Amino acid sequence: MHVKTKLIVLHRIPYSDSSWIVKAISAEQGIVSLLLKGAKRKESPFRGSLDPLSETEVVLHRSKTDLHIVKEAHLCNWFPSLRQGLVSLAEATVMAEVLLRFAPQGLPLFQEFSLLERQLELLDTKGNSGNTFSQFLLELSQIWGFAFNIGECGRCGCILEKPPVSFEEESGDVFCELCSSRRPTGRREEYLGDLFRLAKNQALLNPELTEMGILHYLKQHLGLPQKEIRSLSWLQEARKLCSLHKKSV
């Protein structure tokens, strides 16, 4: 059976001297594994159309196994500006890996596909804002039923006008000063401040701390606390390199 769908490539690995296996996300098909026969050859019609982080419309021959054969591929968006920024490219790669490792298997992923597509477009048109990956994780948590409630107090319901005082890991709720029995200290206070800024769509002071906090929350609720995102180390190195470059200019 042939199926036509739009997908975003999450990962690609060699299959033979001439072919690739591609992992991708499709709104209708979910996470799919694809075989690109002869795609490494210069004359291949697939060259460039199924690079990692490309958005492409394909015609698949669905096999009885989990590995489907691509019959046609038409590139929709290569996100060229995103690829010119080291940090933007690293953030996009991490988001792709999060979906590849954590997304439900065998199900349509309409919201997840739309979220990744939107974040890639933001990185491509506006570059890295420092909030992109945190916002991605925040929305992904909501899609999967583990929503953060960071805009209002989880107890009295008041809209927060300043950073919350405490955070409940189990529910994802934050609490105002009047409703909290605890006082934050050190990095916890910094994290709560950035959650408040994220809710207000303001620039984060410590993006890495915020990302790690939300990712930890998401992994705990998925029951996968030990599962690692390998590309995170590349993102951290990319940020260090860009920071050193700015200081030297």
QUIFENHU-V771361 format. One line per field, one symbol per residue. burial: # if it has 9 or more other ideal C-beta (glycine too) atoms within 8 Angstrom, else .. A space follows every 50 residues. Layout:
# QUIFENHU-V771361
burial = ???
This chain:
# QUIFENHU-V771361
burial = ....########......#########.########.###...#.#..## ###########.....####..#.#.###.###.#.############## .##.....#..######.######...#..##############.#.### ..##.....#..######...#####..##...#...############. ...#.##.###.##########......#.##.###.##.##.......
